[in-house]
Amino acid sequence: MVRYLFQIICGVLLFVALFSCEDEGYLSSPDAQLRFSADTVMFDTIFTTIGSTTQHLKVYNPYNEAILISSVKVLGGEFSNFRLNIDGKSSNEAYEVEVPARDSIFIFVEVTIDPTGENMPMVVQDSIEITTNTNRQKIKLIAYGQDFKLIKSKYLETTTWTSEKPYLVYDFVYLDSTSTLTIEPGTRIHFHKGAGMYIKGTLKAEGTFQKPITFMADRLEDTYKDIPDQWNGIILFSGSHENVFNFVNIKNANIGLQAGTIEDEGYATLELKNSRIENMAYAGLFAMKSQISGYNNVIANCGFYAVALLVGGDYEFYHTTIANYWGGYSSRPRNTSSLVLSNTLIVKKSDGSEIQYSGDMKRAFFGNSIIYGNNVKEIELGRDEEKTFNYFFDHCIIQMPDTFNTSNKNHYQNVWKGIKYDPKFIDPYKKFNYALDTISPAKDAGNPEYGKLFPTDILNKNRLSDIGPDLGAFERIEKKNEQD
């Protein structure tokens, strides 16, 4: 009797186990199709040997039963440039991956592109193959890559950088005081996170309108195109003379271009022409006791100062647009002025004490220029009474309260201030377009003599073709009516 009872119990347990397995089974139809958030995972231009950002693919199970994926794999296997993380596990292949009913899993994808030595963008392709119930589905993987010349912790002597391939700077590049670095038109220089360019000699970066020179970060994905603080910036040490930046774009650093160093004797000299310095975490142009002449420049969107001219110096700017509409990059609002002029600088030391540096501001001149932004006060003046403090704004729009006193003819001539004189840039917030709208008060408001000195604008448009030169770096030329 006991023996029969034991057999009955075993049979019941086996039935329950089989019934339970059936309840926890998976959809077995060979026609079952998973759904995906995209049929192609695509990466924008990635530098060779430098990893990409992570893209993700969502795998959906649209059915009321769980599905067991037999295999997920990159068809290129261990030789693929692509790397997967499948539902939390890093591997280029996985087996028996469950997708619960009406649920989903994530597959994360990264890519690294190997250098080929070819002077051209590269396309790297592969596929993810997902097999379910003998049904195979594929997701394309595509990445565009670029070969480059690597500059890593490099000390340079006199040399020329050409435009054949982009340069990628890791850590730093340093130019000796006796040397000259010449950069050809069309050259692109990219910097890895934390990298910078340090110039004690002479830097000649002379691009053209057709072939500008670009200094920017090494993350080329679209999501990084306007993000500041991706690299350190360019420093021209005091004693660095005859530097030239012409048709140059500097983007997305901490300090875009620093001229002069407080700890070094002497001063730096710079010609800055037809150039754009944009999206810096701290400052666009940060100068100390230096000598700078510039025209047709746009310096925009910086977390603290667009332009800071400190500890004196000699500065002359014509047809310059300083536009600071910082926002959207950080939760910290900007409460500093876009333009700071000061013949002194107070620095706090690590022990809490302070040290003051002062120098003569021989000249800080702005002609036919715009200083504007999203703060009420966009100019700050700091003065040491014992030192020269000579500044002058001539034919300029400045963002200051209406109550700001501009009656002193030694400092202001034909200056327009307040929201009434908003220059009406075309799109300063989203597209960062600082060209003038047709109703801008900056149109034709410039001093004609300055227009004659600089007859073409940053886009090579003729300033002398209408009533008068416009303020700022851009000349707006209205289209003539068809009947005219």
GUGUPA-603680 format. One record per residue (C-alpha): residue in one letter; x, y, z. Coordinates in steps of 0.02 Angstrom, whole numbers, plus 50000, padded with zeros to 5 digits. Layout:
 res    xx    yy    zz
   A     X     Y     Z
...
This chain:
 res    xx    yy    zz
   M 50000 50000 50000
   V 50140 50118 50048
   R 50228 50078 49885
   Y 50072 50124 49782
   L 50048 50283 49881
   F 50226 50334 49844
   Q 50199 50304 49657
   I 50039 50408 49660
   I 50126 50552 49748
   C 50270 50548 49624
   G 50146 50550 49480
   V 50055 50700 49552
   L 50218 50794 49579
   L 50272 50758 49401
   F 50103 50820 49335
   V 50117 50979 49439
   A 50294 51007 49378
   L 50243 50984 49197
   F 50092 51098 49220
   S 50202 51228 49303
   C 50330 51223 49161
   E 50191 51245 49036
   D 50130 51399 49130
   E 50306 51474 49129
   G 50341 51428 48948
   Y 50391 51547 48809
   L 50307 51594 48648
   S 50366 51464 48524
   S 50292 51526 48360
   P 50423 51541 48220
   D 50327 51692 48157
   A 50355 51792 48318
   Q 50438 51959 48277
   L 50523 52069 48405
   R 50509 52256 48382
   F 50652 52381 48394
   S 50667 52565 48433
   A 50768 52586 48272
   D 50820 52481 48124
   T 50992 52563 48122
   V 51108 52620 48262
   M 51211 52762 48190
   F 51359 52859 48259
   D 51414 53027 48192
   T 51597 53060 48156
   I 51708 52974 48285
   F 51897 52996 48291
   T 51995 52838 48258
   T 52048 52746 48417
   I 51937 52860 48522
   G 51780 52778 48592
   S 51609 52847 48554
   T 51468 52897 48666
   T 51345 52757 48703
   Q 51193 52733 48593
   H 51051 52620 48645
   L 50931 52503 48559
   K 50768 52452 48641
   V 50702 52277 48604
   Y 50513 52259 48628
   N 50409 52103 48654
   P 50234 52149 48591
   Y 50154 51983 48643
   N 50060 51924 48797
   E 50188 51785 48824
   A 50371 51797 48866
   I 50496 51769 48726
   L 50663 51683 48745
   I 50794 51754 48626
   S 50906 51610 48573
   S 51054 51723 48535
   V 51105 51906 48519
   K 51271 51941 48436
   V 51373 52061 48333
   L 51407 51973 48169
   G 51585 52040 48166
   G 51620 51944 48326
   E 51779 51982 48421
   F 51848 52078 48272
   S 51705 52203 48270
   N 51732 52387 48307
   F 51567 52385 48400
   R 51541 52331 48580
   L 51378 52280 48661
   N 51303 52281 48834
   I 51154 52163 48827
   D 51027 52186 48965
   G 51163 52239 49087
   K 51300 52117 49033
   S 51450 52173 48930
   S 51474 52050 48789
   N 51463 52045 48601
   E 51355 51890 48612
   A 51227 51821 48733
   Y 51113 51670 48737
   E 50941 51632 48809
   V 50894 51812 48847
   E 50717 51827 48913
   V 50603 51971 48862
   P 50448 51968 48974
   A 50275 51986 48901
   R 50233 52163 48846
   D 50404 52219 48907
   S 50575 52264 48837
   I 50762 52253 48863
   F 50903 52374 48816
   I 51055 52340 48710
   F 51190 52474 48729
   V 51314 52500 48588
   E 51485 52584 48582
   V 51613 52593 48443
   T 51799 52620 48421
   I 51872 52648 48248
   D 52048 52592 48208
   P 52163 52709 48110
   T 52190 52666 47927
   G 52310 52804 47877
   E 52189 52860 47743
   N 52155 53046 47730
   M 51966 53031 47722
   P 51815 52997 47832
   M 51787 52811 47857
   V 51627 52713 47870
   V 51625 52562 47985
   Q 51477 52445 47975
   D 51416 52289 48062
   S 51252 52213 48119
   I 51171 52144 48275
   E 51085 51979 48239
   I 50944 51925 48354
   T 50878 51747 48337
   T 50710 51698 48411
   N 50626 51531 48373
   T 50739 51510 48220
   N 50681 51682 48160
   R 50828 51799 48128
   Q 50816 51988 48136
   K 50956 52112 48103
   I 50995 52289 48161
   K 51122 52387 48061
   L 51270 52469 48149
   I 51352 52616 48060
   A 51490 52734 48119
   Y 51581 52870 48025
   G 51762 52888 48076
   Q 51905 53008 48043
   D 52091 52976 48042
   F 52201 53108 48127
   K 52375 53163 48179
   L 52399 53131 48364
   I 52488 53263 48469
   K 52513 53196 48645
   S 52607 53292 48780
   K 52709 53371 48641
   Y 52843 53507 48651
   L 52856 53593 48483
   E 52996 53682 48393
   T 52962 53789 48238
   T 52844 53693 48126
   T 52691 53703 48014
   W 52526 53612 48038
   T 52440 53570 47875
   S 52258 53539 47832
   E 52279 53363 47761
   K 52215 53279 47918
   P 52141 53347 48080
   Y 52254 53357 48232
   L 52203 53279 48397
   V 52286 53350 48553
   Y 52298 53241 48708
   D 52354 53319 48873
   F 52445 53470 48799
   V 52546 53547 48659
   Y 52679 53673 48710
   L 52772 53794 48596
   D 52943 53854 48654
   S 52980 54040 48667
   T 53104 54035 48521
   S 52985 53944 48403
   T 52842 53982 48284
   L 52693 53872 48248
   T 52610 53910 48081
   I 52437 53836 48049
   E 52377 53826 47869
   P 52203 53877 47811
   G 52071 53742 47834
   T 52163 53652 47974
   R 52058 53573 48112
   I 52132 53552 48286
   H 52034 53446 48410
   F 52068 53429 48595
   H 52030 53285 48712
   K 51952 53322 48881
   G 52073 53422 48989
   A 52193 53459 48846
   G 52257 53632 48800
   M 52377 53731 48691
   Y 52513 53834 48776
   I 52610 53962 48675
   K 52770 54047 48733
   G 52831 54076 48557
   T 52727 54139 48410
   L 52567 54064 48341
   K 52515 54110 48163
   A 52340 54041 48132
   E 52290 54126 47971
   G 52138 54048 47891
   T 52031 54118 47751
   F 51845 54147 47731
   Q 51833 53990 47624
   K 51951 53890 47736
   P 51938 53941 47919
   I 52045 53862 48054
   T 51950 53772 48192
   F 51997 53737 48373
   M 51869 53626 48460
   A 51842 53467 48560
   D 51861 53289 48497
   R 51680 53237 48527
   L 51599 53261 48358
   E 51429 53186 48398
   D 51289 53309 48369
   T 51242 53312 48553
   Y 51413 53388 48595
   K 51418 53524 48463
   D 51376 53669 48581
   I 51429 53602 48751
   P 51562 53707 48842
   D 51709 53650 48949
   Q 51759 53503 48839
   W 51942 53559 48837
   N 52051 53687 48924
   G 52085 53819 48790
   I 52232 53915 48716
   I 52354 54018 48821
   L 52473 54148 48749
   F 52600 54177 48886
   S 52665 54350 48925
   G 52816 54373 48812
   S 52729 54286 48667
   H 52730 54413 48526
   E 52661 54433 48349
   N 52523 54305 48369
   V 52391 54310 48231
   F 52218 54232 48230
   N 52125 54265 48067
   F 51968 54173 48013
   V 51980 54060 48164
   N 51840 53972 48259
   I 51867 53925 48442
   K 51728 53826 48524
   N 51674 53737 48683
   A 51823 53760 48798
   N 51844 53827 48975
   I 51935 53987 48924
   G 51938 54000 48735
   L 52089 54116 48715
   Q 52195 54186 48856
   A 52320 54322 48813
   G 52448 54359 48948
   T 52494 54272 49110
   I 52503 54361 49276
   E 52655 54267 49338
   D 52766 54306 49187
   E 52856 54467 49145
   G 52813 54568 48991
   Y 52655 54558 48888
   A 52577 54458 48746
   T 52531 54533 48578
   L 52391 54473 48467
   E 52299 54516 48308
   L 52123 54442 48314
   K 52024 54459 48152
   N 51869 54385 48071
   S 51854 54255 48209
   R 51724 54174 48322
   I 51751 54123 48504
   E 51596 54038 48573
   N 51523 53929 48711
   M 51655 53939 48847
   A 51623 53884 49025
   Y 51720 54032 49097
   A 51777 54163 48970
   G 51795 54187 48783
   L 51940 54311 48775
   F 52033 54330 48940
   A 52176 54455 48930
   M 52297 54522 49060
   K 52421 54663 49030
   S 52423 54623 48845
   Q 52414 54710 48678
   I 52272 54658 48564
   S 52201 54733 48405
   G 52047 54657 48329
   Y 51903 54677 48208
   N 51758 54575 48137
   N 51753 54461 48288
   V 51608 54372 48374
   I 51636 54325 48556
   A 51481 54244 48628
   N 51396 54135 48759
   C 51516 54115 48905
   G 51477 54064 49083
   F 51561 54213 49165
   Y 51639 54339 49044
   A 51637 54348 48856
   V 51784 54470 48861
   A 51889 54514 49014
   L 52030 54642 48993
   L 52123 54650 49158
   V 52279 54723 49242
   G 52293 54857 49109
   G 52355 54836 48933
   D 52320 54909 48762
   Y 52164 54851 48670
   E 52080 54909 48511
   F 51923 54828 48439
   Y 51820 54877 48287
   H 51660 54799 48222
   T 51655 54673 48364
   T 51500 54580 48423
   I 51502 54530 48606
   A 51341 54433 48635
   N 51312 54335 48794
   Y 51149 54237 48806
   W 51219 54102 48919
   G 51089 53975 48972
   G 51034 53797 48949
   Y 51207 53724 48981
   S 51203 53734 49170
   S 51084 53758 49314
   R 51194 53903 49369
   P 51134 54068 49299
   R 51261 54198 49242
   N 51269 54349 49356
   T 51428 54427 49286
   S 51446 54557 49149
   S 51492 54507 48972
   L 51632 54637 48959
   V 51749 54679 49103
   L 51877 54819 49092
   S 51995 54837 49240
   N 52171 54898 49275
   T 52179 54790 49429
   L 52150 54609 49482
   I 52136 54540 49658
   V 52182 54357 49678
   K 52142 54254 49832
   K 52281 54139 49889
   S 52257 53967 49962
   D 52289 54031 50139
   G 52146 54155 50123
   S 52254 54309 50098
   E 52241 54418 49943
   I 52366 54488 49820
   Q 52328 54633 49704
   Y 52400 54655 49530
   S 52383 54823 49442
   G 52440 54898 49278
   D 52406 55046 49165
   M 52256 55028 49050
   K 52334 55129 48911
   R 52185 55103 48798
   A 52027 54998 48789
   F 51939 55057 48631
   F 51780 54991 48553
   G 51718 55065 48389
   N 51562 55018 48288
   S 51532 54874 48409
   I 51392 54787 48505
   I 51401 54729 48686
   Y 51238 54645 48728
   G 51161 54496 48817
   N 51026 54432 48933
   N 51085 54525 49088
   V 51034 54703 49131
   K 51215 54757 49153
   E 51338 54690 49025
   I 51487 54805 49060
   E 51587 54808 49221
   L 51724 54936 49257
   G 51858 54908 49390
   R 51986 55040 49432
   D 52143 55065 49533
   E 52153 55255 49552
   E 52342 55250 49553
   K 52350 55177 49378
   T 52296 55241 49208
   F 52120 55190 49160
   N 52084 55246 48982
   Y 51933 55171 48894
   F 51822 55234 48755
   F 51663 55176 48667
   D 51626 55258 48500
   H 51469 55218 48400
   C 51419 55067 48506
   I 51263 54984 48572
   I 51289 54928 48751
   Q 51172 54835 48867
   M 51164 54945 49022
   P 51020 55020 49120
   D 50951 55183 49054
   T 51015 55265 49213
   F 51196 55221 49174
   N 51290 55383 49147
   T 51371 55397 48975
   S 51388 55587 48973
   N 51577 55588 48994
   K 51643 55624 48819
   N 51813 55557 48869
   H 51737 55383 48877
   Y 51577 55382 48773
   Q 51528 55451 48604
   N 51371 55404 48510
   V 51329 55263 48629
   W 51154 55187 48635
   K 51099 55091 48789
   G 50950 55000 48863
   I 50822 54878 48795
   K 50760 55010 48673
   Y 50918 54977 48575
   D 50913 54788 48576
   P 51016 54747 48420
   K 50889 54614 48370
   F 51004 54473 48324
   I 50919 54348 48209
   D 50927 54200 48332
   P 51046 54218 48479
   Y 50970 54078 48585
   K 50952 53922 48478
   K 51050 53944 48317
   F 51175 54068 48390
   N 51152 54181 48241
   Y 51211 54358 48283
   A 51179 54434 48114
   L 51059 54582 48119
   D 50874 54579 48086
   T 50806 54702 47961
   I 50735 54813 48100
   S 50894 54816 48204
   P 50945 54988 48272
   A 51125 54937 48235
   K 51094 54950 48048
   D 51189 55092 47963
   A 51231 55166 48134
   G 51419 55151 48126
   N 51554 55281 48104
   P 51589 55284 47915
   E 51775 55310 47945
   Y 51788 55146 48038
   G 51690 55062 47898
   K 51820 55123 47774
   L 51959 55049 47879
   F 51872 54879 47876
   P 51765 54879 47717
   T 51712 54695 47726
   D 51626 54605 47869
   I 51655 54433 47945
   L 51559 54355 47799
   N 51654 54455 47668
   K 51506 54571 47637
   N 51541 54749 47583
   R 51509 54877 47720
   L 51516 55020 47597
   S 51375 54964 47484
   D 51231 55049 47577
   I 51195 55203 47683
   G 51324 55166 47816
   P 51417 55028 47906
   D 51319 54924 48031
   L 51377 54900 48209
   G 51455 54734 48254
   A 51540 54600 48150
   F 51396 54574 48026
   E 51339 54692 47889
   R 51158 54672 47840
   I 51127 54708 47657
   E 50944 54710 47612
   K 50888 54624 47452
   K 50824 54745 47323
   N 50643 54732 47267
   E 50623 54637 47107
   Q 50546 54789 47022
   D 50697 54898 47064
